[in-house]
Amino acid sequence: MDALALVGVAAAAAGTAVAALAARAGRTRAAALWLVLAAALLRVPPAAHFALSPWDERFHALVARNALEHPLVPMLIEQPLVEPAPDDWRHAHVWLHKPPLATWAMALALELFGVNEVALRVPSILFASAGAWLVFVLARRFLSDGAALWAAGLAAWQARSLYLVGGLRATDHVDVAMTFAVALGALAAVRAAEAVDGPRGRFAARTAAVGAATALAWYAKETPALVVPALFFFLLCARPASWRARIAAPAAALAVAAAGVAPWLLYTAHAFPAVAAVARARGAHYFFTVVDHQGGPWTFHFRNLPGDFGWLAPLALALFALEALRRRRDLLPLVAWVVLVYGVFSLAATKMQSYVLIAGPAIFAALGWLALDAWPRERGRALRTLHFMVLAALAEHARDPLWASELRGIGAAVEALPAGKRVVFGAPSPLECMFYARATCVGEHGDAAAVERARADGFAVAVYGGRELTGALQLPLDPRTLPARALADALHAAGAREALVFNARDSADLREYLVHRLRHASVSPELPRRSRRLARKLASGATLAVLLPPGSPPPPALREEFPEALFVENATYARELESGP
């Protein structure tokens, strides 16, 4: 962790300590608010890096940037050279791969705070921090105040959430928004179920609120929003309500939700019929077909449960379910919530780790129950402390990496072109480049014919690096990137798709540059040593590279131990070799 991450953890720990003191003084709501503040403080460091992550964030960021000018036309590539196929979401013109809630929220943040990488993560910081409050309010309906505060504290310190807020894991801001919307819908469902025996008008209004929350969740991530009315049904089944109410109320909530999402569905079906048809079929396609190699056994999500929610989560859920079946029938809706989410996504062919986070509030409630309600305090204290420590994790990454600085330079240079349609050939990381440069960015350098075709279509043309082409503005390479670019070119020439680079300085910055030029890369300041992990990587086709200072021959012992290694001289990134026999 760097200094900013340490400050964030220290500030969040201080906020959590104040929350504990407030809880001891009986000021429960104040304690919960301190935990919300701790959640926000903890999420600022992973969000405070000036680069787009090489996962889904780059897509969401570009759609959000284009939404500043076209809020009702979700666009990935604003002005493509060639119209892509309707199912090609990675190069799409109109982008309906995800509903618009997250990208609209990100666009609003860009409008308020300026177009930069940190601004687009502000909504996720707010959603995740508010999510800790929702966990507290939900858990308090079923557990003691202390257990509800503990559940909220675990939500505040959840490592997986930190990574998503920072855009450092796939599905990032969309799943953060979805988790918040489902938690909000769950609270609405609990409130509605509590009113089932009250005045009919109050029950109807709260049922409509369940539908509105379901619609909000649909605008975050479509079909998984159905967990909200399903939970409403489970809650009504746990109360002395008639079966008519148990069926009619969730159906009414679904009707309200349908009325909320219908305008968007009708609009997109009319305006973008081919892309909308693909989007409508996406849910079933992901359920029955492995998409983008994101498959796995049916145990995938269960095996990730300790990593997502802490190593005590499986034990907490098992004991929580047993308690619900034996003594606390009112807890059964929370158990059913977890079973439904994990059951459906375990059956789905496509599996990604963050899909099940919408069950998070119920799992945190189970953990809070285990920590404070199920065990005497003297027995539970050690378990609570260890679990807390497991969740407090932050990864090191470059905050202003070289590759992003290079793209900002391209964005500034492109402004020399006439306003209107622009294209840049030879752009590194074309998708990310379009966030920084108001132009269509293409990875290939192109040739004279490509330049002429683009100009005939009304584009002003620029070429980054490469040879000069008539009719195109020549953008010189950023000299700061030349050493990293030379290393990437050497690895690419060697056929590397995954590079294991050793004896390197500035490892975080270099790794991120190589990741954006190659498929995968890891960078270490150490010399390679034989290990099972390294052997597995090499057996899977990874390329081992050792950096050397100019004029330094490869150490004979190292060449003998790793005959397959690629030795590359690089004055900027190579560390001096230790002298020895």
Long-range contacts (C-beta under 8 A, 24 or more apart in sequence): 1-394, 1-396, 2-396, 2-399, 4-45, 4-48, 4-399, 5-45, 5-46, 5-394, 5-396, 7-45, 8-41, 8-42, 8-43, 8-44, 8-45, 8-394, 9-42, 9-45, 9-392, 9-394, 11-38, 11-41, 11-42, 12-38, 12-39, 12-41, 12-42, 12-156, 12-157, 13-38, 15-41, 16-153, 16-156, 16-157, 19-149, 19-153, 23-145, 23-146, 23-149, 28-140, 28-145, 28-148, 28-149, 31-149, 32-132, 32-133, 32-136, 32-137, 32-148, 32-149, 32-152, 33-133, 35-132, 35-133, 35-136, 35-149, 35-152, 35-153, 35-156, 36-129, 36-130, 36-132, 36-133, 36-152, 36-156, 37-129, 38-153, 38-156, 38-157, 39-128, 39-129, 39-131, 39-132, 39-155, 39-156, 39-157, 40-125, 40-126, 40-129, 42-156, 42-157, 42-162, 43-124, 43-125, 43-128, 43-129, 43-161, 43-162, 43-165, 43-166, 44-125, 45-394, 46-162, 46-163, 46-165, 46-166, 46-168, 46-394, 46-395, 47-118, 47-121, 47-122, 47-124, 47-125, 47-165, 47-166, 47-167, 48-118, 48-399, 49-117, 49-118, 49-166, 49-397, 49-398, 49-399, 49-400, 49-401, 50-116, 50-117, 50-118, 50-399, 50-400, 50-401, 50-404, 51-117, 51-398, 51-400, 51-401, 51-403, 51-404, 51-432, 51-512, 52-117, 52-167, 52-404, 52-432, 52-435, 53-166, 53-167, 53-168, 53-172, 54-515, 54-516, 55-167, 55-168, 55-169, 55-170, 55-171, 55-172, 56-170, 56-171, 56-172, 56-174, 57-167, 57-172, 57-173, 58-431, 58-432, 58-435, 59-89, 59-90, 59-95, 59-97, 59-431, 60-98, 60-102, 60-103, 60-106, 60-120, 60-172, 60-173, 60-174, 61-106, 61-117, 61-120, 61-167, 61-435, 62-431, 62-432, 62-434, 62-435, 63-95, 63-103, 64-103, 64-104, 64-106, 64-107, 64-110, 64-120, 65-107, 65-110, 65-115, 65-435, 67-100, 67-103, 67-104, 67-106, 67-107, 68-107, 68-110, 68-111, 68-115, 71-104, 71-107, 72-267, 73-271, 74-100, 74-103, 76-431, 77-434, 77-440, 78-434, 78-440, 79-421, 79-422, 79-423, 79-440, 79-459, 80-440, 81-423, 81-440, 81-442, 81-453, 81-454, 81-457, 81-459, 86-274, 86-275, 86-277, 86-278, 87-278, 90-431, 92-275, 94-272, 94-275, 96-268, 96-272, 96-275, 96-276, 96-278, 96-279, 97-279, 97-282, 98-174, 98-221, 99-218, 99-219, 99-220, 99-221, 99-222, 99-264, 100-219, 100-264, 101-177, 101-181, 101-216, 101-219, 101-220, 102-173, 102-174, 102-176, 102-177, 102-220, 105-173, 105-177, 106-173, 117-404, 120-173, 121-165, 121-166, 121-167, 121-173, 123-173, 123-177, 124-164, 124-165, 124-172, 124-173, 124-176, 124-177, 125-165, 127-176, 127-177, 127-179, 127-180, 128-161, 128-164, 128-165, 128-176, 128-179, 128-180, 129-156, 130-180, 131-155, 131-161, 131-179, 131-180, 131-183, 131-360, 131-361, 132-156, 134-180, 134-183, 134-184, 134-186, 134-187, 134-361, 135-183, 135-360, 135-361, 135-364, 135-365, 137-187, 138-183, 138-186, 138-187, 138-190, 138-361, 138-365, 139-361, 139-364, 139-365, 139-368, 141-190, 141-194, 142-330, 142-331, 142-334, 142-365, 142-369, 143-365, 143-368, 143-369, 143-372, 143-373, 144-372, 144-373, 146-372, 146-373, 147-365, 147-368, 147-369, 147-371, 147-372, 147-373, 148-365, 148-368, 149-368, 150-367, 150-368, 150-371, 150-372, 150-384, 151-361, 151-364, 151-365, 151-367, 151-368, 151-369, 152-364, 152-368, 153-388, 154-309, 154-310, 154-364, 154-367, 154-368, 154-387, 154-388, 154-391, 155-360, 155-361, 155-364, 157-388, 157-391, 157-392, 158-308, 158-309, 158-360, 158-391, 159-391, 159-392, 159-393, 159-394, 160-307, 160-308, 160-309, 160-353, 160-354, 160-357, 161-357, 162-393, 162-394, 163-395, 164-354, 164-357, 168-395, 168-397, 169-353, 169-354, 170-352, 170-353, 170-354, 171-352, 171-354, 171-355, 174-220, 174-221, 175-221, 175-354, 175-355, 175-357, 177-220, 177-221, 178-217, 178-220, 178-221, 178-224, 178-225, 178-357, 178-358, 179-357, 179-358, 179-360, 180-220, 181-213, 181-216, 181-217, 181-219, 181-220, 181-225, 182-217, 182-224, 182-225, 182-227, 182-228, 182-358, 182-361, 183-360, 183-361, 184-213, 184-216, 184-217, 185-210, 185-213, 185-214, 185-216, 185-217, 185-225, 185-227, 185-228, 185-231, 186-228, 186-231, 186-337, 186-361, 188-212, 188-213, 188-228, 189-213, 189-228, 189-229, 189-231, 189-232, 189-235, 190-235, 192-232, 192-235, 192-249, 192-253, 193-232, 193-235, 193-236, 193-238, 193-239, 193-241, 196-236, 196-239, 196-241, 196-245, 196-249, 197-239, 197-240, 197-241, 203-249, 204-252, 207-232, 207-249, 207-252, 207-253, 207-256, 208-252, 208-253, 208-256, 210-250, 210-253, 210-256, 211-252, 211-253, 211-254, 211-255, 211-256, 211-257, 211-259, 211-260, 212-256, 212-257, 212-260, 214-253, 214-254, 214-256, 214-257, 214-260, 215-256, 215-257, 215-259, 215-260, 215-261, 216-260, 218-257, 218-260, 218-261, 219-261, 219-264, 222-282, 222-283, 223-283, 224-355, 224-358, 225-257, 227-337, 227-340, 227-341, 227-358, 227-359, 228-253, 229-253, 229-254, 229-257, 230-337, 230-340, 231-333, 231-336, 231-337, 231-340, 234-332, 234-333, 234-336, 234-337, 235-333, 237-333, 238-329, 238-330, 238-332, 238-333, 286-348, 286-349, 286-350, 287-347, 287-348, 287-349, 287-350, 288-349, 289-349, 289-350, 290-349, 290-350, 291-349, 291-350, 292-350, 294-350, 294-351, 294-352, 295-349, 295-350, 295-351, 296-351, 298-346, 298-347, 299-346, 300-346, 300-351, 301-342, 301-345, 301-346, 301-351, 301-353, 301-355, 301-356, 302-342, 302-346, 304-353, 304-356, 307-353, 308-353, 308-356, 308-357, 309-360, 309-363, 309-364, 309-367, 310-367, 310-387, 310-390, 310-391, 311-386, 311-387, 311-390, 312-367, 312-370, 312-383, 312-386, 312-387, 313-363, 313-366, 313-367, 315-370, 316-363, 316-366, 316-367, 316-369, 316-370, 317-363, 317-366, 319-366, 319-370, 319-374, 320-365, 320-366, 320-369, 320-370, 323-369, 323-374, 331-369, 334-362, 334-365, 334-366, 335-362, 337-362, 338-362, 338-363, 338-366, 396-508, 397-508, 397-512, 398-508, 398-509, 398-512, 401-508, 401-509, 401-512, 401-513, 402-480, 402-481, 402-484, 402-509, 402-510, 402-512, 402-513, 403-428, 403-429, 403-432, 403-481, 403-484, 403-512, 403-513, 403-516, 404-432, 404-436, 405-478, 405-480, 406-478, 406-480, 406-481, 407-432, 407-433, 407-435, 407-436, 407-437, 408-436, 409-478, 410-436, 410-437, 410-441, 410-464, 410-475, 411-436, 411-437, 411-438, 413-462, 413-475, 414-438, 414-439, 414-462, 414-475, 416-462, 416-473, 417-460, 417-461, 417-462, 417-473, 418-460, 420-458, 420-460, 421-457, 421-458, 421-459, 421-460, 422-459, 422-460, 422-461, 422-462, 423-454, 423-459, 423-460, 423-461, 423-462, 424-462, 424-463, 424-464, 424-475, 425-450, 425-451, 425-461, 425-462, 425-463, 425-464, 425-466, 425-472, 426-463, 426-464, 426-465, 426-466, 427-464, 428-464, 428-516, 428-517, 429-516, 432-516, 481-513, 483-570, 483-571, 483-572, 483-573, 484-510, 484-513, 484-514, 484-572, 484-573, 485-517, 486-570, 487-514, 487-545, 487-547, 487-568, 487-570, 487-573, 488-513, 488-514, 488-517, 488-518, 490-545, 490-566, 490-568, 491-517, 491-518, 491-543, 491-545, 491-566, 491-568, 492-517, 492-518, 494-543, 494-545, 494-566, 495-543, 496-542, 496-543, 496-545, 496-566, 497-541, 497-543, 498-537, 498-540, 498-541, 498-542, 498-543, 499-542, 499-543, 499-545, 500-524, 500-528, 500-534, 500-537, 500-538, 500-542, 500-543, 500-544, 500-545, 501-545, 501-546, 501-547, 502-526, 502-527, 502-528, 502-544, 502-545, 502-546, 502-547, 503-527, 503-546, 503-547, 503-548, 503-574, 503-575, 503-577, 504-547, 504-573, 504-574, 504-575, 505-573, 505-574, 505-575, 506-573, 510-573, 525-575, 527-555, 527-558, 528-558, 528-562, 528-565, 530-561, 538-564, 547-573, 547-574, 547-575, 548-574, 548-577, 549-574, 549-575, 549-576, 549-577, 552-577
